[in-house]
Amino acid sequence: MAQTVPASASGPAVSSGFATSDATDPYIWLEDVEGERAMDWVKAHNATSLGVLQGDPRYQILHDQALEIVQSRDRIPSPGFSHGGAITNFWQDAQHVRGIWRRTTLDSYRTAEPQWETVLDVDALSAAEGANWVYKGANCLPPEERYCLVSLSNGGKDAVTIREFDTVTKTFVEGGIVLPESKGGAAWIDRDTLLISRDFGEGSLTDSGYPRTVRLLKRGQRVDQAVQVFEGQQTDVSVGGFTLRDADGAVQAVLINRGVGFWDDENYLLNADGTTTKLELPTRADISGLVGGKLIVSMKQDWTAPSGQEFKSGDVVAWPLQTWLADQKTRAELVIRPGEREAVEALNVTRNRLVVALYENVRGSVYVYDPANWSRSRLDLPQNVTVGIGSASEADDKVFVTVAGYLNPSSLWLADAATGQADQLKSLPGKFDTTGLTVDQFEARSADGTMIPYFVVHRENAPNDGSNPTLLYGYGGFESSLLPSYSATIGKLWLERGGVYVIANTRGGGEFGPRWHEAALQENRQRAHEDFQAVALDLIARGITSQPHLGVMGGSQGGLFMGAMLTQRPDLINAAVIQVPLFDMLRFHKLLAGASWIGEYGNPDIPEERAWIERYSPYQNLRAGQPYPEVFIHTSTKDDRVHPGHARKAAARLEELGYPVLFYENTDGGHAAGANLRETARRLALEYTYLSRRLMDTPAQQ
């Protein structure tokens, strides 16, 4: 029988005055990332938390299971099309903890045991150089793709060192291009010319800590000799350069992107004489590709074009590139206009086709569009699943597509976008026992009446008496969609042990396109928190779970989500896994990349915007005498995106108020909180040991 729960509680509170300024924040010293006092605090808390969680007899079992999964070799090697029909892949396992960049042929890749050739061994490189390198990708010069700019991160930070690599000799180019550690990027124009955005010294970064100038670097020049071609404003998020190339690798346009805000961009054409021309595009739009000579743009806002045409948020439109560059009043072609419960999740281009992942009510299909007249056809793939568009060939119309579901292990398909034929190439064996498991989709009514979809993965015979240990996951921001996916670790460490897993598709995400995201921006952020709370209430009302057995989990923006749940509706939950969180929202814009997120949250330095942020900022709204459960907060010292000070201060404040708290900080790794697979396994085991203690044990056992 469904349990009765009050429909609402106190909601966001007015701040108590705690930590409303630097002077009133007693834990601001914990923002000194590598400071001796702060690190002593971290080490002490790590020792305590590891002692508790690793001392639980379930920890080692969960750890061994997690390690076996993350180090498993029977994963599908993610393929990338490369020059000459080669297939490239970056691979990590127990023998290659940092990973290897490798290649094979398509024919070999089709087999059960492809014959791989190692291009770059990051473990060997780290050992040879005495460095803690984490591979962050390679940008190869078309069309031959012999020379590549390899990005290497020290310990997993966002900032990278970029080094020129020869994929034929499989060595770094002697005397080649080397860009010192920095956030920002580099784009090839030709073999001897790069468009770079880097830290060039004092005054060259935005308030968000990203580059604000774009410069042309010629081979043989030092980085400080690069010629500036564009300068953004100090208040911008970042600037960067990129090229538009046709399927043969020829440059069709050199462009500069100015990130005015996190969601607002301006794009400029870099002319041959070094001047720039602003492109007439809305500030919220993505340049998505070039196919058949036509520029593909995804609209993120309603917009009236210079031609007088009106477009809606979510539309995909196209212009003949060279005609449009010559006359920006050229009429656009409408390619896609999604319905109310539809969203374009991904786009890619083959040599002659546009390939689109289109979702309806959080279930995906792949459509192919012909740029000649934008007629479309659907690829013959499984239905009611998540589809992902992978690498696309520029030599022909082949494209890789992934298919997965909560109970369906990932499979990889090779499709021909020209003919519509799709063949399954590889599929994974199940990593956990799905016998008796099923997936349901429900909707919960949020505080303003909006219906919020959510998925429940559970046993068919699960009791309807509120006794099921249930983990509710959410993110709720940055237009990031939570789509059905197969997680071996959630399956093995939670579902197989009798747990229920729930995913909330709240506003702030992108499940129904840009409007779904915009509905929870800035002053409307509380809507997303209420959506998440509504799902929790609905789970309890349906008898799926109850407060003693309901836990929540989320990371980064999702960590803020968990903080809001903790401070606003602690009466609904008995556990919270708060991963690499944002927590002090009055100072988020002053820490690391935080200023870049003002477009998402608002600016705490503007009184009107500060007022709405302060009402929900978890750090300021923690109170004594509340029914907070013991929470598990974890972060990473090396995270140079979300400052570890958020997590540290949250734990310190909770302890000051008298609450038990478990805190763990990985002293390596970046924002993903795992520089290597062993650390990933440890983090997973800690999380699920904690959840087992809180949600599966009786109060006496806790």
Helices and strands as residue ranges (DSSP letters): G 22-24, G 28-31, H 36-54, H 57-70, E 80-81, G 83-85, E 86-91, E 100-105, H 106-109, E 117-121, H 122-129, E 133-140, E 147-154, E 160-166, E 171-172, E 178-182, E 185-190, E 193-197, E 213-218, G 223-225, E 227-231, E 238-245, E 251-259, E 265-270, E 276-278, E 285-291, E 294-299, E 303-304, E 310-311, E 316-320, H 321-326, E 333-336, E 342-349, E 354-360, E 363-369, E 376-378, E 386-392, E 398-404, E 411-416, E 422-427, E 437-445, E 451-459, E 470-473, H 488-493, G 495-497, E 500-504, H 514-518, G 522-524, H 525-541, G 547-549, E 550-555, H 557-568, G 570-572, E 575-579, G 588-590, G 592-597, H 598-601, H 607-616, H 618-621, E 631-636, H 645-656, E 661-666, H 677-691, I 692-696
